[in-house]
Amino acid sequence: MEDYELLVYLQKKRDELARTLIESKKRGIAFADAERDYKREKAKFIAQKRMENMPVTLIRDLAQGDVYISELRHARDVAKVLYQNAAEAINVYKLECRLVEAQIKREWHA
């Protein structure tokens, strides 16, 4: 690649990195919201079962098997994966930028 093409490519990667940072923030907030919702509803479920004198040893298993609680847990897990994916994409874009910057530096010093 020529210097100009490398600079254009580098700028494209920096733009992608900036967009991914914004997306990562959104996904991080969504993950935190999903985590909060899951824990809040699980706590309500546990409190309700304790008030019903359900044996404590059974409550956790029942909470995990409850359709609503398990859906919230699934939503939380999906949000976590999406957040982790965005974080990994950030690392990939940063690496690509470093590689292109190194290539530009080599070509300018050659």
N, CA, C and O atoms as a GROMACS GRO file, in nm:
protein
  440
    1MET      N    1   0.084  -0.118   0.000
    1MET     CA    2   0.000   0.000   0.000
    1MET      C    3   0.088   0.124   0.000
    1MET      O    4   0.198   0.125   0.055
    2GLU      N    5   0.037   0.225  -0.062
    2GLU     CA    6   0.110   0.352  -0.062
    2GLU      C    7   0.076   0.429   0.066
    2GLU      O    8  -0.020   0.398   0.136
    3ASP      N    9   0.158   0.530   0.093
    3ASP     CA   10   0.141   0.609   0.216
    3ASP      C   11  -0.001   0.664   0.229
    3ASP      O   12  -0.062   0.656   0.336
    4TYR      N   13  -0.053   0.720   0.119
    4TYR     CA   14  -0.186   0.779   0.123
    4TYR      C   15  -0.291   0.673   0.157
    4TYR      O   16  -0.380   0.697   0.238
    5GLU      N   17  -0.280   0.557   0.094
    5GLU     CA   18  -0.376   0.449   0.121
    5GLU      C   19  -0.367   0.402   0.266
    5GLU      O   20  -0.469   0.372   0.329
    6LEU      N   21  -0.246   0.397   0.317
    6LEU     CA   22  -0.228   0.358   0.457
    6LEU      C   23  -0.291   0.460   0.551
    6LEU      O   24  -0.354   0.424   0.651
    7LEU      N   25  -0.274   0.587   0.519
    7LEU     CA   26  -0.334   0.692   0.603
    7LEU      C   27  -0.486   0.686   0.599
    7LEU      O   28  -0.552   0.703   0.701
    8VAL      N   29  -0.540   0.663   0.482
    8VAL     CA   30  -0.687   0.651   0.468
    8VAL      C   31  -0.736   0.529   0.546
    8VAL      O   32  -0.836   0.536   0.618
    9TYR      N   33  -0.664   0.417   0.532
    9TYR     CA   34  -0.700   0.295   0.604
    9TYR      C   35  -0.691   0.317   0.755
    9TYR      O   36  -0.779   0.273   0.829
   10LEU      N   37  -0.587   0.383   0.799
   10LEU     CA   38  -0.571   0.411   0.942
   10LEU      C   39  -0.685   0.498   0.993
   10LEU      O   40  -0.739   0.472   1.101
   11GLN      N   41  -0.723   0.598   0.918
   11GLN     CA   42  -0.834   0.684   0.960
   11GLN      C   43  -0.964   0.606   0.967
   11GLN      O   44  -1.045   0.628   1.057
   12LYS      N   45  -0.984   0.515   0.871
   12LYS     CA   46  -1.103   0.431   0.873
   12LYS      C   47  -1.106   0.346   1.000
   12LYS      O   48  -1.211   0.333   1.064
   13LYS      N   49  -0.993   0.288   1.036
   13LYS     CA   50  -0.985   0.207   1.157
   13LYS      C   51  -1.008   0.291   1.282
   13LYS      O   52  -1.071   0.245   1.377
   14ARG      N   53  -0.957   0.412   1.283
   14ARG     CA   54  -0.979   0.500   1.398
   14ARG      C   55  -1.126   0.537   1.410
   14ARG      O   56  -1.180   0.544   1.521
   15ASP      N   57  -1.191   0.559   1.296
   15ASP     CA   58  -1.335   0.588   1.298
   15ASP      C   59  -1.414   0.468   1.350
   15ASP      O   60  -1.507   0.483   1.429
   16GLU      N   61  -1.375   0.349   1.305
   16GLU     CA   62  -1.440   0.226   1.354
   16GLU      C   63  -1.418   0.210   1.504
   16GLU      O   64  -1.508   0.170   1.576
   17LEU      N   65  -1.300   0.242   1.549
   17LEU     CA   66  -1.269   0.235   1.692
   17LEU      C   67  -1.357   0.331   1.770
   17LEU      O   68  -1.411   0.295   1.875
   18ALA      N   69  -1.372   0.451   1.721
   18ALA     CA   70  -1.456   0.551   1.789
   18ALA      C   71  -1.601   0.503   1.797
   18ALA      O   72  -1.665   0.516   1.901
   19ARG      N   73  -1.652   0.449   1.687
   19ARG     CA   74  -1.790   0.398   1.687
   19ARG      C   75  -1.804   0.280   1.784
   19ARG      O   76  -1.906   0.267   1.853
   20THR      N   77  -1.704   0.197   1.788
   20THR     CA   78  -1.709   0.081   1.876
   20THR      C   79  -1.702   0.122   2.022
   20THR      O   80  -1.765   0.059   2.107
   21LEU      N   81  -1.628   0.226   2.052
   21LEU     CA   82  -1.624   0.277   2.190
   21LEU      C   83  -1.762   0.324   2.234
   21LEU      O   84  -1.805   0.300   2.347
   22ILE      N   85  -1.831   0.393   2.144
   22ILE     CA   86  -1.968   0.439   2.174
   22ILE      C   87  -2.060   0.319   2.195
   22ILE      O   88  -2.140   0.315   2.288
   23GLU      N   89  -2.047   0.220   2.106
   23GLU     CA   90  -2.129   0.099   2.116
   23GLU      C   91  -2.098   0.022   2.244
   23GLU      O   92  -2.188  -0.032   2.308
   24SER      N   93  -1.971   0.017   2.280
   24SER     CA   94  -1.932  -0.053   2.403
   24SER      C   95  -1.996   0.012   2.525
   24SER      O   96  -2.040  -0.056   2.617
   25LYS      N   97  -2.000   0.144   2.525
   25LYS     CA   98  -2.064   0.214   2.636
   25LYS      C   99  -2.212   0.177   2.644
   25LYS      O  100  -2.264   0.150   2.752
   26LYS      N  101  -2.280   0.177   2.530
   26LYS     CA  102  -2.422   0.140   2.529
   26LYS      C  103  -2.442  -0.002   2.578
   26LYS      O  104  -2.532  -0.030   2.656
   27ARG      N  105  -2.356  -0.092   2.531
   27ARG     CA  106  -2.368  -0.232   2.570
   27ARG      C  107  -2.333  -0.251   2.717
   27ARG      O  108  -2.392  -0.336   2.784
   28GLY      N  109  -2.239  -0.175   2.767
   28GLY     CA  110  -2.205  -0.182   2.909
   28GLY      C  111  -2.320  -0.138   2.997
   28GLY      O  112  -2.347  -0.198   3.101
   29ILE      N  113  -2.388  -0.033   2.955
   29ILE     CA  114  -2.505   0.015   3.029
   29ILE      C  115  -2.617  -0.088   3.022
   29ILE      O  116  -2.683  -0.115   3.123
   30ALA      N  117  -2.639  -0.147   2.904
   30ALA     CA  118  -2.742  -0.250   2.889
   30ALA      C  119  -2.710  -0.370   2.977
   30ALA      O  120  -2.800  -0.429   3.038
   31PHE      N  121  -2.584  -0.407   2.984
   31PHE     CA  122  -2.542  -0.519   3.070
   31PHE      C  123  -2.570  -0.486   3.216
   31PHE      O  124  -2.623  -0.569   3.290
   32ALA      N  125  -2.533  -0.367   3.258
   32ALA     CA  126  -2.556  -0.327   3.398
   32ALA      C  127  -2.706  -0.325   3.429
   32ALA      O  128  -2.748  -0.368   3.536
   33ASP      N  129  -2.787  -0.275   3.336
   33ASP     CA  130  -2.932  -0.274   3.356
   33ASP      C  131  -2.988  -0.415   3.367
   33ASP      O  132  -3.071  -0.443   3.454
   34ALA      N  133  -2.942  -0.504   3.279
   34ALA     CA  134  -2.989  -0.642   3.281
   34ALA      C  135  -2.948  -0.712   3.410
   34ALA      O  136  -3.024  -0.789   3.468
   35GLU      N  137  -2.826  -0.684   3.456
   35GLU     CA  138  -2.778  -0.742   3.581
   35GLU      C  139  -2.863  -0.694   3.698
   35GLU      O  140  -2.902  -0.773   3.785
   36ARG      N  141  -2.892  -0.564   3.700
   36ARG     CA  142  -2.975  -0.507   3.807
   36ARG      C  143  -3.114  -0.570   3.807
   36ARG      O  144  -3.165  -0.609   3.913
   37ASP      N  145  -3.175  -0.581   3.690
   37ASP     CA  146  -3.310  -0.637   3.681
   37ASP      C  147  -3.313  -0.782   3.728
   37ASP      O  148  -3.403  -0.822   3.801
   38TYR      N  149  -3.214  -0.858   3.685
   38TYR     CA  150  -3.207  -0.999   3.724
   38TYR      C  151  -3.193  -1.013   3.875
   38TYR      O  152  -3.267  -1.088   3.938
   39LYS      N  153  -3.099  -0.941   3.933
   39LYS     CA  154  -3.076  -0.953   4.077
   39LYS      C  155  -3.195  -0.903   4.158
   39LYS      O  156  -3.230  -0.961   4.261
   40ARG      N  157  -3.257  -0.796   4.113
   40ARG     CA  158  -3.372  -0.741   4.184
   40ARG      C  159  -3.488  -0.842   4.186
   40ARG      O  160  -3.548  -0.867   4.290
   41GLU      N  161  -3.517  -0.898   4.069
   41GLU     CA  162  -3.629  -0.992   4.061
   41GLU      C  163  -3.598  -1.124   4.132
   41GLU      O  164  -3.687  -1.185   4.191
   42LYS      N  165  -3.475  -1.166   4.127
   42LYS     CA  166  -3.436  -1.288   4.199
   42LYS      C  167  -3.451  -1.266   4.349
   42LYS      O  168  -3.500  -1.354   4.420
   43ALA      N  169  -3.411  -1.150   4.397
   43ALA     CA  170  -3.425  -1.119   4.540
   43ALA      C  171  -3.573  -1.117   4.580
   43ALA      O  172  -3.609  -1.166   4.687
   44LYS      N  173  -3.658  -1.060   4.495
   44LYS     CA  174  -3.802  -1.059   4.524
   44LYS      C  175  -3.856  -1.201   4.531
   44LYS      O  176  -3.934  -1.235   4.620
   45PHE      N  177  -3.815  -1.283   4.435
   45PHE     CA  178  -3.859  -1.422   4.432
   45PHE      C  179  -3.818  -1.495   4.560
   45PHE      O  180  -3.899  -1.564   4.622
   46ILE      N  181  -3.693  -1.478   4.599
   46ILE     CA  182  -3.642  -1.544   4.720
   46ILE      C  183  -3.717  -1.494   4.843
   46ILE      O  184  -3.755  -1.574   4.929
   47ALA      N  185  -3.738  -1.365   4.852
   47ALA     CA  186  -3.811  -1.310   4.967
   47ALA      C  187  -3.953  -1.365   4.972
   47ALA      O  188  -4.003  -1.397   5.080
   48GLN      N  189  -4.018  -1.375   4.859
   48GLN     CA  190  -4.154  -1.428   4.854
   48GLN      C  191  -4.158  -1.574   4.900
   48GLN      O  192  -4.246  -1.613   4.977
   49LYS      N  193  -4.064  -1.651   4.853
   49LYS     CA  194  -4.061  -1.793   4.892
   49LYS      C  195  -4.029  -1.809   5.041
   49LYS      O  196  -4.079  -1.901   5.105
   50ARG      N  197  -3.948  -1.721   5.095
   50ARG     CA  198  -3.916  -1.728   5.239
   50ARG      C  199  -4.042  -1.695   5.321
   50ARG      O  200  -4.067  -1.755   5.425
   51MET      N  201  -4.119  -1.598   5.270
   51MET     CA  202  -4.245  -1.562   5.339
   51MET      C  203  -4.344  -1.678   5.333
   51MET      O  204  -4.430  -1.692   5.421
   52GLU      N  205  -4.333  -1.760   5.230
   52GLU     CA  206  -4.421  -1.877   5.216
   52GLU      C  207  -4.366  -1.997   5.294
   52GLU      O  208  -4.417  -2.108   5.282
   53ASN      N  209  -4.261  -1.973   5.372
   53ASN     CA  210  -4.197  -2.078   5.453
   53ASN      C  211  -4.140  -2.192   5.369
   53ASN      O  212  -4.137  -2.307   5.414
   54MET      N  213  -4.094  -2.160   5.250
   54MET     CA  214  -4.028  -2.258   5.164
   54MET      C  215  -3.892  -2.290   5.226
   54MET      O  216  -3.823  -2.198   5.271
   55PRO      N  217  -3.853  -2.415   5.230
   55PRO     CA  218  -3.720  -2.449   5.283
   55PRO      C  219  -3.610  -2.374   5.206
   55PRO      O  220  -3.608  -2.374   5.084
   56VAL      N  221  -3.521  -2.313   5.281
   56VAL     CA  222  -3.416  -2.230   5.223
   56VAL      C  223  -3.331  -2.308   5.123
   56VAL      O  224  -3.285  -2.253   5.023
   57THR      N  225  -3.312  -2.434   5.149
   57THR     CA  226  -3.228  -2.516   5.061
   57THR      C  227  -3.289  -2.534   4.922
   57THR      O  228  -3.217  -2.566   4.827
   58LEU      N  229  -3.418  -2.515   4.909
   58LEU     CA  230  -3.485  -2.532   4.780
   58LEU      C  231  -3.499  -2.402   4.701
   58LEU      O  232  -3.513  -2.404   4.579
   59ILE      N  233  -3.496  -2.291   4.770
   59ILE     CA  234  -3.529  -2.162   4.708
   59ILE      C  235  -3.438  -2.129   4.590
   59ILE      O  236  -3.485  -2.087   4.485
   60ARG      N  237  -3.310  -2.148   4.608
   60ARG     CA  238  -3.216  -2.112   4.500
   60ARG      C  239  -3.243  -2.192   4.372
   60ARG      O  240  -3.245  -2.136   4.263
   61ASP      N  241  -3.264  -2.322   4.388
   61ASP     CA  242  -3.295  -2.405   4.272
   61ASP      C  243  -3.426  -2.363   4.206
   61ASP      O  244  -3.436  -2.360   4.084
   62LEU      N  245  -3.524  -2.332   4.288
   62LEU     CA  246  -3.653  -2.287   4.233
   62LEU      C  247  -3.640  -2.154   4.161
   62LEU      O  248  -3.703  -2.131   4.058
   63ALA      N  249  -3.557  -2.066   4.216
   63ALA     CA  250  -3.536  -1.936   4.151
   63ALA      C  251  -3.471  -1.955   4.015
   63ALA      O  252  -3.511  -1.890   3.918
   64GLN      N  253  -3.373  -2.042   4.007
   64GLN     CA  254  -3.306  -2.064   3.879
   64GLN      C  255  -3.398  -2.128   3.776
   64GLN      O  256  -3.383  -2.106   3.656
   65GLY      N  257  -3.494  -2.208   3.822
   65GLY     CA  258  -3.586  -2.274   3.732
   65GLY      C  259  -3.709  -2.194   3.698
   65GLY      O  260  -3.783  -2.229   3.606
   66ASP      N  261  -3.732  -2.085   3.770
   66ASP     CA  262  -3.849  -2.001   3.743
   66ASP      C  263  -3.836  -1.940   3.603
   66ASP      O  264  -3.731  -1.889   3.567
   67VAL      N  265  -3.944  -1.945   3.526
   67VAL     CA  266  -3.941  -1.898   3.387
   67VAL      C  267  -3.901  -1.751   3.378
   67VAL      O  268  -3.814  -1.716   3.298
   68TYR      N  269  -3.960  -1.666   3.458
   68TYR     CA  270  -3.931  -1.523   3.453
   68TYR      C  271  -3.786  -1.494   3.494
   68TYR      O  272  -3.716  -1.418   3.428
   69ILE      N  273  -3.744  -1.555   3.603
   69ILE     CA  274  -3.607  -1.533   3.652
   69ILE      C  275  -3.506  -1.586   3.551
   69ILE      O  276  -3.404  -1.522   3.525
   70SER      N  277  -3.533  -1.702   3.494
   70SER     CA  278  -3.438  -1.758   3.396
   70SER      C  279  -3.432  -1.674   3.269
   70SER      O  280  -3.326  -1.664   3.207
   71GLU      N  281  -3.542  -1.612   3.231
   71GLU     CA  282  -3.540  -1.521   3.115
   71GLU      C  283  -3.456  -1.397   3.144
   71GLU      O  284  -3.381  -1.350   3.059
   72LEU      N  285  -3.469  -1.346   3.266
   72LEU     CA  286  -3.387  -1.231   3.305
   72LEU      C  287  -3.239  -1.268   3.310
   72LEU      O  288  -3.153  -1.190   3.270
   73ARG      N  289  -3.211  -1.387   3.358
   73ARG     CA  290  -3.071  -1.433   3.362
   73ARG      C  291  -3.017  -1.448   3.220
   73ARG      O  292  -2.903  -1.410   3.192
   74HIS      N  293  -3.099  -1.503   3.132
   74HIS     CA  294  -3.058  -1.517   2.992
   74HIS      C  295  -3.032  -1.380   2.929
   74HIS      O  296  -2.932  -1.361   2.859
   75ALA      N  297  -3.121  -1.286   2.953
   75ALA     CA  298  -3.103  -1.150   2.900
   75ALA      C  299  -2.975  -1.088   2.953
   75ALA      O  300  -2.903  -1.020   2.880
   76ARG      N  301  -2.946  -1.112   3.080
   76ARG     CA  302  -2.822  -1.063   3.139
   76ARG      C  303  -2.700  -1.126   3.074
   76ARG      O  304  -2.603  -1.057   3.042
   77ASP      N  305  -2.706  -1.256   3.053
   77ASP     CA  306  -2.593  -1.326   2.992
   77ASP      C  307  -2.570  -1.281   2.848
   77ASP      O  308  -2.455  -1.266   2.806
   78VAL      N  309  -2.677  -1.259   2.774
   78VAL     CA  310  -2.664  -1.210   2.636
   78VAL      C  311  -2.603  -1.070   2.636
   78VAL      O  312  -2.514  -1.040   2.556
   79ALA      N  313  -2.651  -0.985   2.726
   79ALA     CA  314  -2.597  -0.849   2.735
   79ALA      C  315  -2.448  -0.853   2.770
   79ALA      O  316  -2.370  -0.772   2.719
   80LYS      N  317  -2.409  -0.946   2.855
   80LYS     CA  318  -2.268  -0.959   2.893
   80LYS      C  319  -2.184  -1.000   2.773
   80LYS      O  320  -2.076  -0.945   2.752
   81VAL      N  321  -2.232  -1.096   2.695
   81VAL     CA  322  -2.158  -1.141   2.577
   81VAL      C  323  -2.144  -1.027   2.476
   81VAL      O  324  -2.037  -1.009   2.418
   82LEU      N  325  -2.250  -0.952   2.456
   82LEU     CA  326  -2.243  -0.839   2.362
   82LEU      C  327  -2.144  -0.733   2.410
   82LEU      O  328  -2.070  -0.676   2.330
   83TYR      N  329  -2.142  -0.708   2.539
   83TYR     CA  330  -2.048  -0.612   2.594
   83TYR      C  331  -1.904  -0.661   2.578
   83TYR      O  332  -1.817  -0.585   2.538
   84GLN      N  333  -1.881  -0.788   2.609
   84GLN     CA  334  -1.748  -0.845   2.593
   84GLN      C  335  -1.704  -0.844   2.447
   84GLN      O  336  -1.587  -0.822   2.417
   85ASN      N  337  -1.799  -0.868   2.358
   85ASN     CA  338  -1.769  -0.864   2.215
   85ASN      C  339  -1.725  -0.725   2.172
   85ASN      O  340  -1.629  -0.711   2.096
   86ALA      N  341  -1.792  -0.623   2.221
   86ALA     CA  342  -1.754  -0.486   2.187
   86ALA      C  343  -1.616  -0.453   2.244
   86ALA      O  344  -1.536  -0.386   2.180
   87ALA      N  345  -1.589  -0.500   2.365
   87ALA     CA  346  -1.457  -0.476   2.425
   87ALA      C  347  -1.347  -0.543   2.343
   87ALA      O  348  -1.240  -0.486   2.325
   88GLU      N  349  -1.374  -0.662   2.295
   88GLU     CA  350  -1.274  -0.732   2.212
   88GLU      C  351  -1.257  -0.661   2.078
   88GLU      O  352  -1.145  -0.654   2.026
   89ALA      N  353  -1.365  -0.610   2.022
   89ALA     CA  354  -1.355  -0.536   1.896
   89ALA      C  355  -1.268  -0.412   1.914
   89ALA      O  356  -1.191  -0.377   1.824
   90ILE      N  357  -1.279  -0.348   2.027
   90ILE     CA  358  -1.194  -0.231   2.056
   90ILE      C  359  -1.047  -0.272   2.052
   90ILE      O  360  -0.965  -0.204   1.993
   91ASN      N  361  -1.016  -0.385   2.115
   91ASN     CA  362  -0.878  -0.434   2.114
   91ASN      C  363  -0.830  -0.465   1.973
   91ASN      O  364  -0.715  -0.436   1.938
   92VAL      N  365  -0.916  -0.523   1.892
   92VAL     CA  366  -0.879  -0.556   1.753
   92VAL      C  367  -0.851  -0.428   1.675
   92VAL      O  368  -0.751  -0.419   1.605
   93TYR      N  369  -0.938  -0.328   1.686
   93TYR     CA  370  -0.917  -0.202   1.614
   93TYR      C  371  -0.791  -0.132   1.661
   93TYR      O  372  -0.718  -0.075   1.580
   94LYS      N  373  -0.765  -0.135   1.791
   94LYS     CA  374  -0.642  -0.073   1.841
   94LYS      C  375  -0.519  -0.143   1.785
   94LYS      O  376  -0.422  -0.078   1.747
   95LEU      N  377  -0.523  -0.275   1.780
   95LEU     CA  378  -0.411  -0.350   1.724
   95LEU      C  379  -0.392  -0.318   1.576
   95LEU      O  380  -0.280  -0.297   1.531
   96GLU      N  381  -0.502  -0.314   1.501
   96GLU     CA  382  -0.493  -0.280   1.359
   96GLU      C  383  -0.433  -0.141   1.339
   96GLU      O  384  -0.353  -0.120   1.248
   97CYS      N  385  -0.473  -0.047   1.423
   97CYS     CA  386  -0.418   0.088   1.413
   97CYS      C  387  -0.267   0.086   1.440
   97CYS      O  388  -0.190   0.150   1.367
   98ARG      N  389  -0.225   0.014   1.543
   98ARG     CA  390  -0.083   0.006   1.574
   98ARG      C  391  -0.003  -0.057   1.460
   98ARG      O  392   0.107  -0.012   1.428
   99LEU      N  393  -0.059  -0.160   1.399
   99LEU     CA  394   0.010  -0.226   1.288
   99LEU      C  395   0.025  -0.132   1.168
   99LEU      O  396   0.130  -0.126   1.106
  100VAL      N  397  -0.081  -0.059   1.138
  100VAL     CA  398  -0.075   0.035   1.025
  100VAL      C  399   0.020   0.149   1.057
  100VAL      O  400   0.097   0.193   0.971
  101GLU      N  401   0.016   0.198   1.180
  101GLU     CA  402   0.108   0.305   1.219
  101GLU      C  403   0.253   0.258   1.206
  101GLU      O  404   0.340   0.334   1.161
  102ALA      N  405   0.279   0.135   1.245
  102ALA     CA  406   0.415   0.081   1.232
  102ALA      C  407   0.454   0.069   1.084
  102ALA      O  408   0.569   0.096   1.048
  103GLN      N  409   0.360   0.028   1.001
  103GLN     CA  410   0.388   0.018   0.857
  103GLN      C  411   0.418   0.155   0.798
  103GLN      O  412   0.510   0.170   0.718
  104ILE      N  413   0.341   0.254   0.836
  104ILE     CA  414   0.363   0.391   0.787
  104ILE      C  415   0.501   0.439   0.832
  104ILE      O  416   0.575   0.497   0.753
  105LYS      N  417   0.535   0.414   0.955
  105LYS     CA  418   0.665   0.456   1.009
  105LYS      C  419   0.779   0.390   0.931
  105LYS      O  420   0.878   0.455   0.898
  106ARG      N  421   0.765   0.261   0.903
  106ARG     CA  422   0.869   0.191   0.826
  106ARG      C  423   0.884   0.249   0.686
  106ARG      O  424   0.996   0.266   0.637
  107GLU      N  425   0.773   0.279   0.623
  107GLU     CA  426   0.778   0.332   0.486
  107GLU      C  427   0.835   0.474   0.482
  107GLU      O  428   0.904   0.510   0.386
  108TRP      N  429   0.807   0.553   0.584
  108TRP     CA  430   0.858   0.690   0.584
  108TRP      C  431   1.007   0.695   0.615
  108TRP      O  432   1.078   0.786   0.573
  109HIS      N  433   1.054   0.595   0.689
  109HIS     CA  434   1.197   0.591   0.722
  109HIS      C  435   1.279   0.512   0.620
  109HIS      O  436   1.402   0.509   0.628
  110ALA      N  437   1.213   0.451   0.527
  110ALA     CA  438   1.285   0.371   0.427
  110ALA      C  439   1.345   0.457   0.319
  110ALA      O  440   1.408   0.405   0.227
   0.00000   0.00000   0.00000
